[in-house]
Amino acid sequence: MMNSLIDNDLVYKDNEAPALLLEEDYRDFKGHDFEILGNMLTGLPQANIKNIIIKSMSPQALTGMSEYILSKISAGIVWRITYEDLLKIYEERRELPSCVKLVLRIEENMTNECLNSVDFLNTLCEKINEINRTYYKISAMIINLNTNHLVHVEELLLNVYNRTQITLTLNPVLDANNGLHITWAQLDHLYRISIEINNNYENRTAVLMELGILPARLLNEHPCNGYVCFKHTCHSSKGDVPRRLAIMRNGKVYPERKQADPNLLIGDLAENTLENMLISYKDSESHELFKQISKAVHIKWVQTSPFRVVPWGHLFSEEAKYADRTTEASV
């Protein structure tokens, strides 16, 4: 019986850049969280997953979580921190483990402030530089954007990058139910701006797009990045198991990001370890559905896109909802 990740060909390659994403907000860390965390860590090194991305967590919760993780394994922790919490840990001179990378999260209301107030923007950049010089390195800055920000966004990006030299990651609102969502054409415009700024500074990582937003050319030339080819049909032998595992606070794990369709569930860390969960998932109905939806995204959207960039992660979630509705209609 094949009962290890190696036996089941489930060890991620470095070029797949696998990561765990803690999707929900942790203002505190409770006993049940540690149980799920323990199961999450069991198999992490064996799977060659090196990074845990925390989308929202308080400084107190981060301290407890990182101490627990480091007592068990060696892993990189990417903490997406709010500006408010960043100022708090700086004022307290709170010590952070060397494995923690800080990524500053600029919410939409703060993007408004930066665009509308020169004083606020000056203070933000000065504070970031002060923290980088004297305390802790901020490795990137995620800027949340809606359609109201597009007119002056290039000026903002040039201003912030020129003054801080920190990688800027653009996270546009894509949900069509949001009245300020960014269209495909506007997303393409943002991508063009990022390319021009990168060329201007001769730095390919000056401005990047958020996880799940990928160049159409990359997806067409190397469809393994959208899970359409894998292993022996792939130029770099990438696998077909999701490379980003989105973990809910209750232990549920989904591919790429939180999904509405329960049929896409990878497993439940409240009941199983990460290692056993991945072994059970491979070639399951849920895994096959993941691959079917990935293929549908490629055929319906990637191959026909007139734009240079594709919101792959968002399209996957939308296609999953469509597949779920189609299944219900056929029952």
PyMOL commands that set and color helices and strands:
alter all, ss='L'
color gray80, all
select helices_A, chain A and resi 14-16+31-41+44-47+59-72+83-92+108-116+118-134+147-149+153-164+184-201+216-221+223-226+231-233+262-264+274-281+285-302+312-330
alter helices_A, ss='H'
color red, helices_A
select strands_A, chain A and resi 19-26+51-57+76-82+100-106+138-145+167-172+207-209+214-215+244-247+252-255+267-268+309-310
alter strands_A, ss='S'
color yellow, strands_A
deselect
rebuild
show_as cartoon
